[in-house]
Amino acid sequence: ERQLGVTVNYERSGEPVAVDSTIGIHVYRVLQEALSNVAKHSGAHQAWVRLSYDNGELDLDIEDHGRGLRPGSAPRGLGVVAMRERAALLGGSLEFLPRAGGGTIVKLRVPIHATAVLA
């Protein structure tokens, strides 16, 4: 919040699982870039981050209620390219979706093999 001027609301669901550090770093960097994009491009001062683990998949959603994507345009730029590459390296997917009512939802889906359940 101090760095970007965006209030982040965080929600987690599903059983927490330990993940490989490489996966953790890639997921964190996607989150970091998505929040940076909220601050730079959306005009929103608030974002929602939702992390869930279910059926061997880690799902990360970053949502804002800002300007949203221009119809017919795909997000681009080095940061978006890097986000897509990170998702691909993990065998996952990355989507940029318009939010009903304005804004954007970035969805990262990554297959995870649980190594241990955290208490």
N, C-alpha and C positions, 0 to 999 in steps of 0.2 A: 504494500500500500504506500509506504514512504517513497519507494523508488519510482513507482509509476503513477501514483495518484489515483489508483483504482482500488476500491474496496472489494475484496475477494471473499465470497461466501463459499465454504467448503462442506461437502457432504460425502460420506463414505458409506457404502453398503456391501454386504457380503462378508464372508469370513476373511479376515486379513491373512495374507500369505506372504512368505518371504520370496522374493524374486531375485534372480541373478542380477549382480550389480550392473552388468552391461545393459540389461533390459531397463533397470531402474534409471540409469543415466539417460537413455534415449527417451523414455517417457517423460522424465523431468524436463529435458530440453524442449520437447514438443510443447509441454505446458508453459514453459518460460516464454517461448516464442509466441504462442497464442495469446498470452496475457499482454505481452509487449504490443502485439497487433491491436488488441482491444484499446490500449492506452493511446496508440498512435493514430488509429484510423476510424474507430467506431464513434467517438464522441461520448461514449458512455463512461460513467464514473464508478460503475459497479459491474462485477462479473460473478458468475456462478460456476464453480468447479465441482464436478461430480465424478467420483472414482468408485468403481464397483468391480467385484470379482465374482464370476459365476460360470460354472461349467467350463473351467479351464481357459477362460478369457478375461483379460483385464480391459475394462471399458473406461475411457476418460473422456468426459464431455466438458467443454468450456463454452459458456453461453454469455452473450451480452445482449443488451436491449438498446443498442445504438443504431447507427445509420443502416447497417446491413450491407449486403452485397448488391452491387448493381445488377439488375436483371440481365441475363445473357452473358455475364462476365465471370470468368474463373479467377480466383485469387492467384496472384503470381508474385514474383519477387524472390530474392535469394532465401529469405526466411521460410517462405512457403515451400520452396524447392527442398530445403534442408529438412523440413518437417515430413514431407512426402518420402524422402530418402530414408529417414529414420524409421518410419512406419514399414517401409518395404524391407529394410534390413532385418526387422523383427518378424517378418512374415505376416504383418498386420495390414490394416487399411486406415486411411485418413479421408474424412469427408468434411466439406464446408457446406453447411445447409442454411438457408434463410430461415429465420425464426418468424412464426406467425406473429404479427403485431410489431415487427421490426427487430432488427438485430441479426446475429449470426450464432450458429452452433457449430463448433469444431468437434468432430467425433473421431477419436482414436480407438481402434480395436486391435488388441495384441493377444495372440495365443500365449498362455503362460502354463508352465509345468510347475506346480506347487512343489517347493522343496521342504517346507515346514510351515505349520500353522503357528502364527505368533499369538502370544497370550494377550 
